[in-house]
Amino acid sequence: MNKLDKFLYRLDKKTRTVIEKIITLIVLGDFSILDIKKLKGSKNMYRVRVGKIRVIFEQTKNSNKIKDISYRDDNTYS
C-alpha cells in the first residue's frame, strides 16, 4: 500500500468518496468544477483544495499525475 492509498484508507467514507471523485476528474482532465490553484515556483504543479485536505498534482501535455494528498500544514507544498 503506497502513501496515497494509506492516506485515503484513513479518511472517513464520505471524505474518501469526495477525494476519489476529485482524483478521477484530475486524471480525466476535467477541471471545470474544481478549485485549482497553480503552485508558485513550479511550472506545472497545481493543487485542489477540499476543506483541510490538499491534492497536489502535476500537469503534463499528455496526462495529470497525483503527487500528494495530505492535510494542510507547513510542509504541504514543499
N, CA, C and O atoms as CSV, one atom per row, in Angstrom:
chain,resi,resn,atom,element,x,y,z
A,1,MET,N,N,0.854,-1.172,0.000
A,1,MET,CA,C,0.000,0.000,0.000
A,1,MET,C,C,0.903,1.238,0.000
A,1,MET,O,O,1.749,1.393,0.880
A,2,ASN,N,N,0.718,2.115,-0.987
A,2,ASN,CA,C,1.551,3.318,-1.052
A,2,ASN,C,C,0.984,4.431,-0.169
A,2,ASN,O,O,-0.063,4.272,0.459
A,3,LYS,N,N,1.687,5.545,-0.133
A,3,LYS,CA,C,1.330,6.658,0.761
A,3,LYS,C,C,-0.064,7.219,0.460
A,3,LYS,O,O,-0.821,7.521,1.382
A,4,LEU,N,N,-0.404,7.360,-0.822
A,4,LEU,CA,C,-1.710,7.915,-1.196
A,4,LEU,C,C,-2.851,6.983,-0.776
A,4,LEU,O,O,-3.862,7.432,-0.236
A,5,ASP,N,N,-2.681,5.693,-1.027
A,5,ASP,CA,C,-3.712,4.726,-0.634
A,5,ASP,C,C,-3.889,4.692,0.879
A,5,ASP,O,O,-5.013,4.602,1.375
A,6,LYS,N,N,-2.785,4.763,1.608
A,6,LYS,CA,C,-2.838,4.731,3.065
A,6,LYS,C,C,-3.578,5.953,3.609
A,6,LYS,O,O,-4.367,5.846,4.547
A,7,PHE,N,N,-3.312,7.128,3.002
A,7,PHE,CA,C,-3.998,8.344,3.438
A,7,PHE,C,C,-5.496,8.233,3.186
A,7,PHE,O,O,-6.300,8.572,4.055
A,8,LEU,N,N,-5.877,7.759,1.998
A,8,LEU,CA,C,-7.299,7.606,1.670
A,8,LEU,C,C,-7.979,6.592,2.588
A,8,LEU,O,O,-9.129,6.783,2.984
A,9,TYR,N,N,-7.279,5.528,2.922
A,9,TYR,CA,C,-7.843,4.489,3.780
A,9,TYR,C,C,-8.190,5.028,5.167
A,9,TYR,O,O,-9.159,4.581,5.780
A,10,ARG,N,N,-7.416,5.974,5.659
A,10,ARG,CA,C,-7.625,6.524,6.998
A,10,ARG,C,C,-8.763,7.546,7.063
A,10,ARG,O,O,-9.223,7.885,8.154
A,11,LEU,N,N,-9.217,8.034,5.923
A,11,LEU,CA,C,-10.293,9.029,5.904
A,11,LEU,C,C,-11.646,8.373,6.162
A,11,LEU,O,O,-11.821,7.170,5.966
A,12,ASP,N,N,-12.602,9.197,6.608
A,12,ASP,CA,C,-13.963,8.679,6.743
A,12,ASP,C,C,-14.543,8.455,5.347
A,12,ASP,O,O,-14.053,9.014,4.366
A,13,LYS,N,N,-15.571,7.648,5.268
A,13,LYS,CA,C,-16.109,7.208,3.976
A,13,LYS,C,C,-16.582,8.377,3.107
A,13,LYS,O,O,-16.342,8.386,1.899
A,14,LYS,N,N,-17.243,9.352,3.707
A,14,LYS,CA,C,-17.772,10.492,2.951
A,14,LYS,C,C,-16.639,11.300,2.319
A,14,LYS,O,O,-16.695,11.630,1.135
A,15,THR,N,N,-15.616,11.618,3.106
A,15,THR,CA,C,-14.485,12.392,2.595
A,15,THR,C,C,-13.722,11.596,1.548
A,15,THR,O,O,-13.300,12.152,0.534
A,16,ARG,N,N,-13.540,10.298,1.781
A,16,ARG,CA,C,-12.835,9.447,0.826
A,16,ARG,C,C,-13.543,9.444,-0.522
A,16,ARG,O,O,-12.895,9.509,-1.566
A,17,THR,N,N,-14.875,9.368,-0.504
A,17,THR,CA,C,-15.649,9.375,-1.746
A,17,THR,C,C,-15.446,10.680,-2.509
A,17,THR,O,O,-15.282,10.664,-3.729
A,18,VAL,N,N,-15.455,11.808,-1.802
A,18,VAL,CA,C,-15.249,13.118,-2.436
A,18,VAL,C,C,-13.855,13.196,-3.051
A,18,VAL,O,O,-13.703,13.640,-4.189
A,19,ILE,N,N,-12.838,12.766,-2.305
A,19,ILE,CA,C,-11.458,12.808,-2.795
A,19,ILE,C,C,-11.296,11.896,-4.010
A,19,ILE,O,O,-10.625,12.271,-4.972
A,20,GLU,N,N,-11.895,10.714,-3.984
A,20,GLU,CA,C,-11.797,9.793,-5.120
A,20,GLU,C,C,-12.443,10.382,-6.369
A,20,GLU,O,O,-11.928,10.195,-7.471
A,21,LYS,N,N,-13.566,11.092,-6.220
A,21,LYS,CA,C,-14.201,11.751,-7.369
A,21,LYS,C,C,-13.291,12.842,-7.925
A,21,LYS,O,O,-13.177,13.000,-9.141
A,22,ILE,N,N,-12.644,13.595,-7.033
A,22,ILE,CA,C,-11.740,14.659,-7.467
A,22,ILE,C,C,-10.536,14.073,-8.191
A,22,ILE,O,O,-10.105,14.615,-9.209
A,23,ILE,N,N,-9.992,12.978,-7.685
A,23,ILE,CA,C,-8.863,12.323,-8.347
A,23,ILE,C,C,-9.268,11.870,-9.741
A,23,ILE,O,O,-8.499,12.022,-10.690
A,24,THR,N,N,-10.464,11.317,-9.874
A,24,THR,CA,C,-10.961,10.892,-11.184
A,24,THR,C,C,-11.057,12.074,-12.140
A,24,THR,O,O,-10.656,11.964,-13.299
A,25,LEU,N,N,-11.586,13.207,-11.666
A,25,LEU,CA,C,-11.692,14.398,-12.510
A,25,LEU,C,C,-10.313,14.908,-12.921
A,25,LEU,O,O,-10.125,15.326,-14.064
A,26,ILE,N,N,-9.350,14.878,-12.005
A,26,ILE,CA,C,-7.995,15.330,-12.324
A,26,ILE,C,C,-7.383,14.443,-13.396
A,26,ILE,O,O,-6.824,14.943,-14.372
A,27,VAL,N,N,-7.483,13.138,-13.224
A,27,VAL,CA,C,-6.896,12.204,-14.188
A,27,VAL,C,C,-7.547,12.356,-15.560
A,27,VAL,O,O,-6.871,12.253,-16.583
A,28,LEU,N,N,-8.860,12.602,-15.585
A,28,LEU,CA,C,-9.564,12.787,-16.861
A,28,LEU,C,C,-9.325,14.163,-17.468
A,28,LEU,O,O,-9.591,14.371,-18.651
A,29,GLY,N,N,-8.824,15.107,-16.670
A,29,GLY,CA,C,-8.546,16.454,-17.171
A,29,GLY,C,C,-9.741,17.384,-17.142
A,29,GLY,O,O,-9.724,18.419,-17.809
A,30,ASP,N,N,-10.777,17.051,-16.391
A,30,ASP,CA,C,-11.975,17.886,-16.291
A,30,ASP,C,C,-11.865,18.781,-15.057
A,30,ASP,O,O,-12.208,18.367,-13.950
A,31,PHE,N,N,-11.380,20.020,-15.256
A,31,PHE,CA,C,-11.124,20.935,-14.147
A,31,PHE,C,C,-12.235,21.962,-13.954
A,31,PHE,O,O,-12.077,22.882,-13.151
A,32,SER,N,N,-13.344,21.833,-14.660
A,32,SER,CA,C,-14.372,22.872,-14.670
A,32,SER,C,C,-14.996,23.138,-13.295
A,32,SER,O,O,-15.354,24.280,-13.005
A,33,ILE,N,N,-15.134,22.129,-12.453
A,33,ILE,CA,C,-15.805,22.334,-11.166
A,33,ILE,C,C,-14.841,22.278,-9.982
A,33,ILE,O,O,-15.276,22.292,-8.830
A,34,LEU,N,N,-13.539,22.216,-10.253
A,34,LEU,CA,C,-12.552,22.084,-9.178
A,34,LEU,C,C,-11.942,23.425,-8.801
A,34,LEU,O,O,-11.816,24.317,-9.640
A,35,ASP,N,N,-11.565,23.562,-7.541
A,35,ASP,CA,C,-10.888,24.751,-7.022
A,35,ASP,C,C,-9.381,24.550,-7.185
A,35,ASP,O,O,-8.700,24.117,-6.256
A,36,ILE,N,N,-8.864,24.872,-8.386
A,36,ILE,CA,C,-7.460,24.623,-8.712
A,36,ILE,C,C,-6.663,25.907,-8.595
A,36,ILE,O,O,-7.124,26.983,-8.978
A,37,LYS,N,N,-5.454,25.773,-8.057
A,37,LYS,CA,C,-4.547,26.905,-7.969
A,37,LYS,C,C,-3.154,26.428,-8.349
A,37,LYS,O,O,-2.706,25.371,-7.905
A,38,LYS,N,N,-2.475,27.216,-9.175
A,38,LYS,CA,C,-1.109,26.897,-9.571
A,38,LYS,C,C,-0.180,27.157,-8.398
A,38,LYS,O,O,-0.318,28.164,-7.704
A,39,LEU,N,N,0.767,26.253,-8.171
A,39,LEU,CA,C,1.723,26.416,-7.084
A,39,LEU,C,C,2.877,27.301,-7.540
A,39,LEU,O,O,3.421,27.107,-8.627
A,40,LYS,N,N,3.243,28.259,-6.721
A,40,LYS,CA,C,4.337,29.165,-7.044
A,40,LYS,C,C,5.653,28.404,-7.075
A,40,LYS,O,O,5.861,27.462,-6.311
A,41,GLY,N,N,6.539,28.828,-7.970
A,41,GLY,CA,C,7.862,28.233,-8.042
A,41,GLY,C,C,7.936,26.967,-8.869
A,41,GLY,O,O,8.996,26.345,-8.942
A,42,SER,N,N,6.844,26.570,-9.490
A,42,SER,CA,C,6.864,25.388,-10.347
A,42,SER,C,C,6.062,25.682,-11.609
A,42,SER,O,O,5.101,26.451,-11.584
A,43,LYS,N,N,6.463,25.070,-12.690
A,43,LYS,CA,C,5.819,25.351,-13.971
A,43,LYS,C,C,4.510,24.597,-14.166
A,43,LYS,O,O,3.583,25.108,-14.794
A,44,ASN,N,N,4.433,23.392,-13.634
A,44,ASN,CA,C,3.254,22.578,-13.938
A,44,ASN,C,C,2.689,21.833,-12.727
A,44,ASN,O,O,2.125,20.749,-12.876
A,45,MET,N,N,2.838,22.402,-11.541
A,45,MET,CA,C,2.288,21.797,-10.324
A,45,MET,C,C,1.081,22.613,-9.862
A,45,MET,O,O,1.119,23.843,-9.830
A,46,TYR,N,N,0.014,21.905,-9.506
A,46,TYR,CA,C,-1.229,22.541,-9.096
A,46,TYR,C,C,-1.754,21.863,-7.840
A,46,TYR,O,O,-1.317,20.770,-7.481
A,47,ARG,N,N,-2.712,22.533,-7.166
A,47,ARG,CA,C,-3.351,21.942,-6.007
A,47,ARG,C,C,-4.849,22.116,-6.106
A,47,ARG,O,O,-5.350,23.091,-6.666
A,48,VAL,N,N,-5.552,21.145,-5.547
A,48,VAL,CA,C,-7.002,21.203,-5.409
A,48,VAL,C,C,-7.277,21.169,-3.916
A,48,VAL,O,O,-6.744,20.323,-3.197
A,49,ARG,N,N,-8.097,22.074,-3.459
A,49,ARG,CA,C,-8.411,22.177,-2.037
A,49,ARG,C,C,-9.768,21.536,-1.768
A,49,ARG,O,O,-10.752,21.828,-2.447
A,50,VAL,N,N,-9.806,20.660,-0.766
A,50,VAL,CA,C,-11.045,20.027,-0.326
A,50,VAL,C,C,-11.083,20.179,1.186
A,50,VAL,O,O,-10.602,19.305,1.908
A,51,GLY,N,N,-11.646,21.272,1.669
A,51,GLY,CA,C,-11.631,21.541,3.107
A,51,GLY,C,C,-10.211,21.722,3.590
A,51,GLY,O,O,-9.502,22.610,3.116
A,52,LYS,N,N,-9.780,20.886,4.536
A,52,LYS,CA,C,-8.418,20.959,5.061
A,52,LYS,C,C,-7.446,20.077,4.283
A,52,LYS,O,O,-6.249,20.071,4.570
A,53,ILE,N,N,-7.945,19.342,3.315
A,53,ILE,CA,C,-7.119,18.406,2.556
A,53,ILE,C,C,-6.699,19.043,1.238
A,53,ILE,O,O,-7.486,19.735,0.593
A,54,ARG,N,N,-5.438,18.802,0.840
A,54,ARG,CA,C,-4.904,19.303,-0.419
A,54,ARG,C,C,-4.496,18.122,-1.293
A,54,ARG,O,O,-3.820,17.201,-0.834
A,55,VAL,N,N,-4.914,18.161,-2.557
A,55,VAL,CA,C,-4.489,17.178,-3.547
A,55,VAL,C,C,-3.548,17.915,-4.487
A,55,VAL,O,O,-3.961,18.844,-5.180
A,56,ILE,N,N,-2.293,17.506,-4.513
A,56,ILE,CA,C,-1.286,18.159,-5.340
A,56,ILE,C,C,-1.021,17.269,-6.545
A,56,ILE,O,O,-0.800,16.067,-6.403
A,57,PHE,N,N,-1.046,17.874,-7.743
A,57,PHE,CA,C,-0.827,17.088,-8.951
A,57,PHE,C,C,0.032,17.848,-9.946
A,57,PHE,O,O,0.156,19.071,-9.891
A,58,GLU,N,N,0.624,17.078,-10.862
A,58,GLU,CA,C,1.475,17.629,-11.908
A,58,GLU,C,C,0.757,17.461,-13.237
A,58,GLU,O,O,0.253,16.384,-13.556
A,59,GLN,N,N,0.718,18.534,-14.001
A,59,GLN,CA,C,0.039,18.502,-15.291
A,59,GLN,C,C,1.086,18.500,-16.397
A,59,GLN,O,O,1.960,19.367,-16.432
A,60,THR,N,N,0.998,17.525,-17.300
A,60,THR,CA,C,1.868,17.469,-18.468
A,60,THR,C,C,0.989,17.536,-19.711
A,60,THR,O,O,-0.236,17.607,-19.612
A,61,LYS,N,N,1.615,17.513,-20.869
A,61,LYS,CA,C,0.841,17.594,-22.111
A,61,LYS,C,C,-0.119,16.414,-22.261
A,61,LYS,O,O,-1.239,16.575,-22.745
A,62,ASN,N,N,0.324,15.236,-21.848
A,62,ASN,CA,C,-0.462,14.027,-22.089
A,62,ASN,C,C,-1.272,13.534,-20.897
A,62,ASN,O,O,-2.240,12.795,-21.075
A,63,SER,N,N,-0.891,13.932,-19.680
A,63,SER,CA,C,-1.573,13.359,-18.519
A,63,SER,C,C,-1.437,14.250,-17.291
A,63,SER,O,O,-0.700,15.235,-17.294
A,64,ASN,N,N,-2.156,13.884,-16.256
A,64,ASN,CA,C,-2.073,14.535,-14.951
A,64,ASN,C,C,-1.736,13.456,-13.934
A,64,ASN,O,O,-2.388,12.413,-13.888
A,65,LYS,N,N,-0.712,13.708,-13.117
A,65,LYS,CA,C,-0.246,12.714,-12.154
A,65,LYS,C,C,-0.407,13.248,-10.737
A,65,LYS,O,O,0.068,14.340,-10.424
A,66,ILE,N,N,-1.075,12.484,-9.882
A,66,ILE,CA,C,-1.257,12.858,-8.480
A,66,ILE,C,C,0.084,12.686,-7.772
A,66,ILE,O,O,0.672,11.605,-7.800
A,67,LYS,N,N,0.564,13.759,-7.136
A,67,LYS,CA,C,1.845,13.719,-6.431
A,67,LYS,C,C,1.670,13.499,-4.936
A,67,LYS,O,O,2.446,12.763,-4.326
A,68,ASP,N,N,0.650,14.131,-4.330
A,68,ASP,CA,C,0.498,14.040,-2.884
A,68,ASP,C,C,-0.934,14.373,-2.486
A,68,ASP,O,O,-1.605,15.177,-3.133
A,69,ILE,N,N,-1.383,13.742,-1.416
A,69,ILE,CA,C,-2.654,14.070,-0.774
A,69,ILE,C,C,-2.350,14.168,0.712
A,69,ILE,O,O,-1.861,13.212,1.314
A,70,SER,N,N,-2.639,15.321,1.304
A,70,SER,CA,C,-2.346,15.479,2.732
A,70,SER,C,C,-3.175,16.614,3.312
A,70,SER,O,O,-3.763,17.422,2.593
A,71,TYR,N,N,-3.199,16.642,4.644
A,71,TYR,CA,C,-3.828,17.757,5.327
A,71,TYR,C,C,-2.934,18.981,5.194
A,71,TYR,O,O,-1.715,18.848,5.093
A,72,ARG,N,N,-3.515,20.150,5.192
A,72,ARG,CA,C,-2.773,21.402,5.093
A,72,ARG,C,C,-1.932,21.597,6.346
A,72,ARG,O,O,-2.451,21.592,7.462
A,73,ASP,N,N,-0.615,21.771,6.146
A,73,ASP,CA,C,0.297,22.108,7.235
A,73,ASP,C,C,1.489,22.866,6.655
A,73,ASP,O,O,1.477,23.215,5.475
A,74,ASP,N,N,2.498,23.122,7.448
A,74,ASP,CA,C,3.648,23.896,6.987
A,74,ASP,C,C,4.451,23.179,5.913
A,74,ASP,O,O,5.166,23.833,5.154
A,75,ASN,N,N,4.358,21.864,5.824
A,75,ASN,CA,C,5.146,21.095,4.865
A,75,ASN,C,C,4.340,20.612,3.663
A,75,ASN,O,O,4.857,19.825,2.869
A,76,THR,N,N,3.127,21.042,3.505
A,76,THR,CA,C,2.266,20.541,2.439
A,76,THR,C,C,2.835,20.819,1.057
A,76,THR,O,O,2.840,19.929,0.208
A,77,TYR,N,N,3.307,22.013,0.817
A,77,TYR,CA,C,3.723,22.404,-0.526
A,77,TYR,C,C,5.218,22.294,-0.756
A,77,TYR,O,O,5.703,22.752,-1.791
A,78,SER,N,N,5.955,21.717,0.146
A,78,SER,CA,C,7.402,21.622,-0.053
A,78,SER,C,C,7.799,20.291,-0.623
A,78,SER,O,O,8.983,20.046,-0.852
